[in-house]
Amino acid sequence: MKLIFAGTPEFAAQALGAIVEAGHEVVLVLTQPDRPAGRGMILQPSPVKKLALEKGIEVFQPLSLKDAEAQAKIAACGAEVMVVAAYGLILPQVVLDMPRFGCINIHASLLPRWRGAAPIQRALLAGDAETGVCIMQMEAGLDTGPVLLRGAFPIAADDTTVALHDRLAALGAKLVVEALAKLPLPAETQPEVGITYAHKIEKAEATIDWSKPAAELDRHIRAFNPFPGAQAQFGGQTVKLWRAVPVADSGPAGTILAVERTAVVIACGDGALAVSELQKAGGKRLPVQQFLAGHPLKVGDRFDLPA
């Protein structure tokens, strides 16, 4: 099938790779402009751009799809469908209507739950039992279009955002190839019941409030791994917590209850967390034994509580 692909991060690159591998003719790839990254803030291409160039596919990086020039370039491709995955630009109606089969989106949630920008993190934060991918026919609303295909799997007790991302990316790549092979597909209108919105993750949300239950803070740590990292304050200094499990212990919120070779146990509003991987500002992620060698903690010390 002759198609245009629009996407930017690694999640999208996996789908593009699967589509090319399946033998479809990708005539144009749309992706976000190169962004500065790293210590030198050197312009870096997106994962989708890197893959497209490796495959010899033309790359187009407009700042907007609302101008006539960008729309003319897309129309000139004569694509039968456009596949969109975490692209980052709004597609105006005129673009949505261009391909014969319209535009289909790979969305990492079980719609209508978690429409929007951060479905993986929001599912973890909320304690959802399962997640999945929907292949959706795009329309003007935010993730409101009918669903063509869906797949689901359970969220494990130790899943992080990075772990879920990788499984969802693989599932999305598989489902979009399946969908392309079957177009046109019957469309399932999203129900009005159960709609939730996955608002963009803000760095301020990463701060740990020790007055909350350990089970909730466990999800908090897993949801903000890898970005932006769950943050606590100790003596006015930022410490990121990367790995922890809830334990049945108790004490004043934020107080260190035990210091062991494998974990530091910190009291929460209900229960406690056994934290096994930490990071001081400017340092590396370290197992607790290595962290303690350079940053001694002792029983009775207390993490700062949010103001």
C-alpha positions as a LaTeX table, in Angstrom:
\begin{tabular}{lrrr}
\hline
Residue & $x$ (\AA) & $y$ (\AA) & $z$ (\AA) \\
\hline
Met1 & 0.00 & 0.00 & 0.00 \\
Lys2 & 1.21 & 3.52 & $-0.83$ \\
Leu3 & 1.32 & 5.55 & 2.38 \\
Ile4 & 2.70 & 8.50 & 4.31 \\
Phe5 & 4.05 & 7.97 & 7.82 \\
Ala6 & 3.99 & 10.71 & 10.47 \\
Gly7 & 5.79 & 10.18 & 13.79 \\
Thr8 & 8.72 & 11.31 & 15.89 \\
Pro9 & 9.95 & 9.21 & 18.89 \\
Glu10 & 11.14 & 5.61 & 19.22 \\
Phe11 & 7.56 & 4.40 & 19.73 \\
Ala12 & 6.78 & 5.59 & 16.20 \\
Ala13 & 10.05 & 4.36 & 14.72 \\
Gln14 & 9.18 & 0.77 & 15.62 \\
Ala15 & 5.92 & 1.08 & 13.71 \\
Leu16 & 7.67 & 2.58 & 10.70 \\
Gly17 & 10.17 & $-0.25$ & 10.67 \\
Ala18 & 7.41 & $-2.86$ & 10.77 \\
Ile19 & 5.50 & $-1.14$ & 7.96 \\
Val20 & 8.58 & $-1.07$ & 5.72 \\
Glu21 & 9.36 & $-4.69$ & 6.59 \\
Ala22 & 5.82 & $-5.66$ & 5.60 \\
Gly23 & 6.49 & $-4.36$ & 2.09 \\
His24 & 4.39 & $-1.20$ & 2.04 \\
Glu25 & 5.51 & 1.74 & $-0.09$ \\
Val26 & 6.27 & 4.62 & 2.28 \\
Val27 & 6.50 & 7.60 & $-0.05$ \\
Leu28 & 7.05 & 10.30 & 2.59 \\
Val29 & 7.87 & 10.50 & 6.28 \\
Leu30 & 6.73 & 13.48 & 8.36 \\
Thr31 & 8.56 & 14.11 & 11.62 \\
Gln32 & 9.32 & 16.95 & 14.02 \\
Pro33 & 12.21 & 19.32 & 13.23 \\
Asp34 & 15.61 & 18.36 & 14.65 \\
Arg35 & 15.99 & 19.43 & 18.29 \\
Pro36 & 19.09 & 20.35 & 20.31 \\
Ala37 & 20.11 & 17.64 & 22.76 \\
Gly38 & 23.02 & 16.48 & 24.88 \\
Arg39 & 25.63 & 18.53 & 26.70 \\
Gly40 & 26.60 & 20.39 & 23.54 \\
Met41 & 22.95 & 21.00 & 22.64 \\
Ile42 & 23.70 & 19.81 & 19.10 \\
Leu43 & 20.73 & 19.40 & 16.76 \\
Gln44 & 19.61 & 15.77 & 16.76 \\
Pro45 & 17.27 & 14.03 & 14.30 \\
Ser46 & 14.29 & 12.15 & 15.69 \\
Pro47 & 14.38 & 8.33 & 15.82 \\
Val48 & 11.84 & 8.30 & 12.98 \\
Lys49 & 14.01 & 10.54 & 10.81 \\
Lys50 & 17.08 & 8.38 & 11.45 \\
Leu51 & 15.24 & 5.25 & 10.38 \\
Ala52 & 13.66 & 6.90 & 7.34 \\
Leu53 & 17.04 & 8.07 & 6.07 \\
Glu54 & 18.49 & 4.58 & 6.61 \\
Lys55 & 15.65 & 3.19 & 4.48 \\
Gly56 & 16.07 & 5.85 & 1.79 \\
Ile57 & 12.66 & 7.45 & 2.41 \\
Glu58 & 12.12 & 11.17 & 1.83 \\
Val59 & 11.74 & 13.12 & 5.10 \\
Phe60 & 9.63 & 16.27 & 5.50 \\
Gln61 & 9.85 & 18.34 & 8.72 \\
Pro62 & 7.34 & 21.19 & 8.56 \\
Leu63 & 6.70 & 23.42 & 11.56 \\
Ser64 & 2.97 & 23.19 & 10.83 \\
Leu65 & 0.58 & 21.36 & 8.54 \\
Lys66 & $-1.71$ & 24.36 & 8.27 \\
Asp67 & 0.14 & 26.17 & 5.48 \\
Ala68 & $-0.64$ & 25.60 & 1.81 \\
Glu69 & 2.89 & 24.53 & 0.88 \\
Ala70 & 2.98 & 21.67 & 3.37 \\
Gln71 & $-0.49$ & 20.55 & 2.38 \\
Ala72 & 0.41 & 20.61 & $-1.31$ \\
Lys73 & 3.44 & 18.40 & $-0.70$ \\
Ile74 & 1.32 & 15.85 & 1.16 \\
Ala75 & $-1.41$ & 15.90 & $-1.51$ \\
Ala76 & 1.14 & 15.40 & $-4.29$ \\
Cys77 & 2.17 & 12.04 & $-2.81$ \\
Gly78 & $-1.15$ & 10.45 & $-3.74$ \\
Ala79 & $-0.98$ & 8.24 & $-0.65$ \\
Glu80 & $-3.82$ & 5.80 & 0.06 \\
Val81 & $-3.48$ & 6.26 & 3.82 \\
Met82 & $-1.44$ & 8.18 & 6.37 \\
Val83 & $-0.24$ & 6.37 & 9.50 \\
Val84 & 0.32 & 8.62 & 12.52 \\
Ala85 & 2.15 & 7.69 & 15.74 \\
Ala86 & 3.21 & 10.23 & 18.37 \\
Tyr87 & 3.85 & 12.83 & 15.68 \\
Gly88 & 3.40 & 16.00 & 17.72 \\
Leu89 & 1.58 & 18.21 & 15.21 \\
Ile90 & $-2.16$ & 18.70 & 14.75 \\
Leu91 & $-3.50$ & 17.41 & 11.45 \\
Pro92 & $-6.05$ & 19.85 & 9.99 \\
Gln93 & $-9.22$ & 18.44 & 8.44 \\
Val94 & $-7.98$ & 19.05 & 4.91 \\
Val95 & $-5.00$ & 16.75 & 5.61 \\
Leu96 & $-7.15$ & 14.13 & 7.36 \\
Asp97 & $-9.32$ & 13.96 & 4.25 \\
Met98 & $-6.51$ & 13.64 & 1.68 \\
Pro99 & $-5.78$ & 9.89 & 1.63 \\
Arg100 & $-8.41$ & 7.48 & 0.29 \\
Phe101 & $-8.48$ & 5.59 & 3.61 \\
Gly102 & $-7.93$ & 8.72 & 5.68 \\
Cys103 & $-5.41$ & 8.90 & 8.53 \\
Ile104 & $-5.03$ & 6.18 & 11.14 \\
Asn105 & $-3.38$ & 6.67 & 14.51 \\
Ile106 & $-1.50$ & 4.27 & 16.79 \\
His107 & $-2.57$ & 5.23 & 20.33 \\
Ala108 & $-1.07$ & 3.60 & 23.43 \\
Ser109 & $-4.22$ & 3.17 & 25.53 \\
Leu110 & $-7.53$ & 1.35 & 25.57 \\
Leu111 & $-9.73$ & 4.15 & 24.26 \\
Pro112 & $-11.78$ & 5.99 & 25.37 \\
Arg113 & $-9.63$ & 5.70 & 28.53 \\
Trp114 & $-6.58$ & 7.96 & 28.43 \\
Arg115 & $-7.04$ & 10.09 & 25.37 \\
Gly116 & $-4.22$ & 12.58 & 25.06 \\
Ala117 & $-0.48$ & 13.04 & 25.45 \\
Ala118 & 0.66 & 10.75 & 28.29 \\
Pro119 & $-1.47$ & 7.58 & 28.35 \\
Ile120 & 1.28 & 5.24 & 29.56 \\
Gln121 & 2.20 & 7.30 & 32.63 \\
Arg122 & $-1.43$ & 8.04 & 33.49 \\
Ala123 & $-2.39$ & 4.36 & 33.36 \\
Leu124 & 0.40 & 3.52 & 35.80 \\
Leu125 & $-0.37$ & 6.42 & 38.14 \\
Ala126 & $-4.04$ & 5.42 & 38.27 \\
Gly127 & $-3.26$ & 1.79 & 39.07 \\
Asp128 & $-4.93$ & 0.42 & 35.94 \\
Ala129 & $-4.97$ & $-3.37$ & 35.71 \\
Glu130 & $-4.36$ & $-3.41$ & 31.97 \\
Thr131 & $-3.31$ & $-1.27$ & 29.03 \\
Gly132 & $-2.98$ & $-1.70$ & 25.30 \\
Val133 & $-3.01$ & $-0.13$ & 21.86 \\
Cys134 & $-5.82$ & 1.11 & 19.66 \\
Ile135 & $-5.57$ & 1.66 & 15.92 \\
Met136 & $-7.94$ & 4.57 & 15.45 \\
Gln137 & $-9.43$ & 6.38 & 12.47 \\
Met138 & $-8.42$ & 9.99 & 13.03 \\
Glu139 & $-10.85$ & 12.89 & 13.13 \\
Ala140 & $-10.63$ & 16.50 & 14.30 \\
Gly141 & $-11.17$ & 15.75 & 18.03 \\
Leu142 & $-8.41$ & 14.66 & 20.40 \\
Asp143 & $-8.26$ & 10.85 & 20.06 \\
Thr144 & $-12.03$ & 10.73 & 19.55 \\
Gly145 & $-12.14$ & 8.73 & 16.32 \\
Pro146 & $-13.57$ & 5.23 & 15.93 \\
Val147 & $-11.36$ & 2.25 & 16.72 \\
Leu148 & $-10.37$ & $-0.17$ & 13.96 \\
Leu149 & $-8.27$ & $-2.64$ & 15.98 \\
Arg150 & $-7.26$ & $-3.00$ & 19.61 \\
Gly151 & $-4.98$ & $-5.21$ & 21.67 \\
Ala152 & $-4.51$ & $-5.39$ & 25.44 \\
Phe153 & $-2.27$ & $-6.93$ & 28.11 \\
Pro154 & $-2.09$ & $-6.77$ & 31.93 \\
Ile155 & 0.10 & $-4.26$ & 33.76 \\
Ala156 & 2.53 & $-6.13$ & 36.03 \\
Ala157 & 3.26 & $-5.07$ & 39.60 \\
Asp158 & 6.81 & $-4.02$ & 38.69 \\
Asp159 & 6.10 & $-2.38$ & 35.33 \\
Thr160 & 7.65 & 1.02 & 34.71 \\
Thr161 & 6.80 & 3.49 & 31.97 \\
Val162 & 9.87 & 2.43 & 30.02 \\
Ala163 & 8.91 & $-1.26$ & 30.25 \\
Leu164 & 5.32 & $-0.60$ & 29.20 \\
His165 & 6.50 & 1.71 & 26.40 \\
Asp166 & 8.57 & $-1.06$ & 24.85 \\
Arg167 & 5.76 & $-3.62$ & 24.97 \\
Leu168 & 3.21 & $-1.11$ & 23.67 \\
Ala169 & 5.51 & $-0.05$ & 20.83 \\
Ala170 & 5.89 & $-3.67$ & 19.73 \\
Leu171 & 2.14 & $-4.24$ & 19.96 \\
Gly172 & 1.42 & $-1.04$ & 18.05 \\
Ala173 & 3.79 & $-2.03$ & 15.26 \\
Lys174 & 2.12 & $-5.44$ & 14.98 \\
Leu175 & $-1.43$ & $-4.06$ & 14.99 \\
Val176 & $-0.83$ & $-1.31$ & 12.44 \\
Val177 & 0.62 & $-3.81$ & 9.96 \\
Glu178 & $-2.43$ & $-6.00$ & 10.54 \\
Ala179 & $-4.75$ & $-3.02$ & 10.04 \\
Leu180 & $-3.07$ & $-1.93$ & 6.80 \\
Ala181 & $-3.50$ & $-5.43$ & 5.38 \\
Lys182 & $-7.26$ & $-5.33$ & 6.06 \\
Leu183 & $-8.27$ & $-1.78$ & 5.09 \\
Pro184 & $-11.03$ & $-0.73$ & 4.91 \\
Leu185 & $-11.93$ & $-2.05$ & 8.38 \\
Pro186 & $-15.23$ & $-1.74$ & 10.26 \\
Ala187 & $-14.98$ & 1.11 & 12.77 \\
Glu188 & $-16.14$ & 0.86 & 16.40 \\
Thr189 & $-17.43$ & 4.19 & 17.73 \\
Gln190 & $-15.90$ & 5.02 & 21.10 \\
Pro191 & $-18.42$ & 4.87 & 23.96 \\
Glu192 & $-19.30$ & 8.02 & 25.85 \\
Val193 & $-18.82$ & 6.21 & 29.17 \\
Gly194 & $-15.29$ & 5.85 & 30.53 \\
Ile195 & $-13.63$ & 8.82 & 28.83 \\
Thr196 & $-10.49$ & 10.04 & 30.62 \\
Tyr197 & $-7.73$ & 12.41 & 29.51 \\
Ala198 & $-4.01$ & 11.74 & 29.81 \\
His199 & $-2.72$ & 15.26 & 30.29 \\
Lys200 & 0.92 & 16.00 & 29.51 \\
Ile201 & 3.35 & 15.11 & 32.28 \\
Glu202 & 4.74 & 18.13 & 34.12 \\
Lys203 & 8.06 & 17.93 & 35.98 \\
Ala204 & 6.43 & 19.35 & 39.12 \\
Glu205 & 4.27 & 16.20 & 39.33 \\
Ala206 & 7.34 & 14.07 & 39.99 \\
Thr207 & 7.77 & 15.33 & 43.57 \\
Ile208 & 7.06 & 12.64 & 46.15 \\
Asp209 & 4.60 & 13.40 & 48.94 \\
Trp210 & 5.51 & 10.99 & 51.74 \\
Ser211 & 2.10 & 11.45 & 53.38 \\
Lys212 & 0.54 & 9.35 & 50.60 \\
Pro213 & 0.19 & 5.54 & 50.83 \\
Ala214 & 3.17 & 3.38 & 49.87 \\
Ala215 & 1.17 & 1.62 & 47.14 \\
Glu216 & 0.46 & 4.97 & 45.48 \\
Leu217 & 4.07 & 6.12 & 45.75 \\
Asp218 & 5.26 & 2.82 & 44.28 \\
Arg219 & 3.15 & 3.58 & 41.18 \\
His220 & 4.46 & 7.14 & 41.23 \\
Ile221 & 8.09 & 5.98 & 41.05 \\
Arg222 & 7.35 & 3.50 & 38.28 \\
Ala223 & 5.29 & 6.00 & 36.26 \\
Phe224 & 8.06 & 8.63 & 36.25 \\
Asn225 & 10.74 & 6.16 & 35.15 \\
Pro226 & 12.45 & 7.20 & 32.89 \\
Phe227 & 11.09 & 10.77 & 32.74 \\
Pro228 & 11.37 & 12.94 & 34.70 \\
Gly229 & 12.27 & 10.64 & 37.60 \\
Ala230 & 10.43 & 10.63 & 40.94 \\
Gln231 & 12.00 & 13.30 & 43.14 \\
Ala232 & 12.32 & 13.61 & 46.92 \\
Gln233 & 14.08 & 16.21 & 49.03 \\
Phe234 & 16.58 & 15.29 & 51.73 \\
Gly235 & 18.23 & 18.11 & 53.65 \\
Gly236 & 17.20 & 20.50 & 50.90 \\
Gln237 & 18.91 & 18.38 & 48.24 \\
Thr238 & 17.11 & 16.57 & 45.41 \\
Val239 & 17.26 & 12.77 & 45.39 \\
Lys240 & 15.65 & 10.73 & 42.62 \\
Leu241 & 14.14 & 7.36 & 43.47 \\
Trp242 & 14.18 & 4.81 & 40.67 \\
Arg243 & 13.24 & 1.50 & 42.21 \\
Ala244 & 11.15 & 0.60 & 45.26 \\
Val245 & 8.59 & $-1.87$ & 46.59 \\
Pro246 & 5.89 & $-1.36$ & 49.23 \\
Val247 & 6.48 & $-3.09$ & 52.57 \\
Ala248 & 4.40 & $-3.52$ & 55.72 \\
Asp249 & 6.19 & $-1.13$ & 58.04 \\
Ser250 & 5.15 & 2.15 & 59.63 \\
Gly251 & 6.39 & 5.36 & 61.17 \\
Pro252 & 6.19 & 9.13 & 60.69 \\
Ala253 & 5.93 & 9.94 & 56.96 \\
Gly254 & 9.32 & 10.42 & 55.31 \\
Thr255 & 11.30 & 8.84 & 58.18 \\
Ile256 & 14.01 & 6.28 & 57.44 \\
Leu257 & 13.01 & 3.12 & 59.30 \\
Ala258 & 15.84 & 0.81 & 58.21 \\
Val259 & 19.12 & 1.04 & 56.29 \\
Glu260 & 20.14 & $-2.27$ & 54.73 \\
Arg261 & 22.57 & $-3.39$ & 52.03 \\
Thr262 & 19.78 & $-3.85$ & 49.52 \\
Ala263 & 17.28 & $-1.14$ & 50.47 \\
Val264 & 16.50 & 1.93 & 52.53 \\
Val265 & 13.05 & 1.65 & 54.11 \\
Ile266 & 11.15 & 4.95 & 54.25 \\
Ala267 & 7.82 & 5.44 & 56.01 \\
Cys268 & 4.81 & 6.66 & 54.03 \\
Gly269 & 1.33 & 7.81 & 55.02 \\
Asp270 & 0.28 & 4.16 & 54.97 \\
Gly271 & 2.98 & 1.50 & 54.91 \\
Ala272 & 6.55 & 2.09 & 53.75 \\
Leu273 & 8.76 & 1.86 & 50.67 \\
Ala274 & 11.92 & $-0.23$ & 50.43 \\
Val275 & 13.97 & 1.88 & 48.02 \\
Ser276 & 16.76 & 0.03 & 46.22 \\
Glu277 & 18.00 & 2.50 & 43.57 \\
Leu278 & 18.65 & 6.23 & 44.09 \\
Gln279 & 20.39 & 9.19 & 42.45 \\
Lys280 & 21.69 & 12.45 & 43.86 \\
Ala281 & 21.50 & 15.61 & 41.71 \\
Gly282 & 24.32 & 15.53 & 39.17 \\
Gly283 & 25.15 & 11.92 & 39.99 \\
Lys284 & 24.40 & 8.51 & 38.53 \\
Arg285 & 21.64 & 6.05 & 39.27 \\
Leu286 & 23.07 & 3.73 & 41.89 \\
Pro287 & 22.05 & 0.59 & 43.78 \\
Val288 & 21.48 & 1.51 & 47.41 \\
Gln289 & 24.77 & $-0.01$ & 48.67 \\
Gln290 & 26.83 & 2.15 & 46.30 \\
Phe291 & 24.65 & 5.20 & 47.00 \\
Leu292 & 25.18 & 4.87 & 50.76 \\
Ala293 & 28.96 & 4.72 & 50.30 \\
Gly294 & 28.95 & 8.33 & 49.16 \\
His295 & 25.77 & 9.59 & 50.80 \\
Pro296 & 25.31 & 8.12 & 54.29 \\
Leu297 & 21.75 & 7.78 & 55.54 \\
Lys298 & 20.81 & 6.52 & 59.00 \\
Val299 & 17.72 & 5.31 & 60.80 \\
Gly300 & 15.70 & 8.25 & 62.12 \\
Asp301 & 16.75 & 10.65 & 59.34 \\
Arg302 & 13.78 & 12.17 & 57.60 \\
Phe303 & 13.09 & 13.16 & 54.03 \\
Asp304 & 11.63 & 16.64 & 53.63 \\
Leu305 & 7.85 & 16.83 & 53.35 \\
Pro306 & 6.37 & 19.02 & 50.61 \\
Ala307 & 5.42 & 22.51 & 51.77 \\
\hline
\end{tabular}
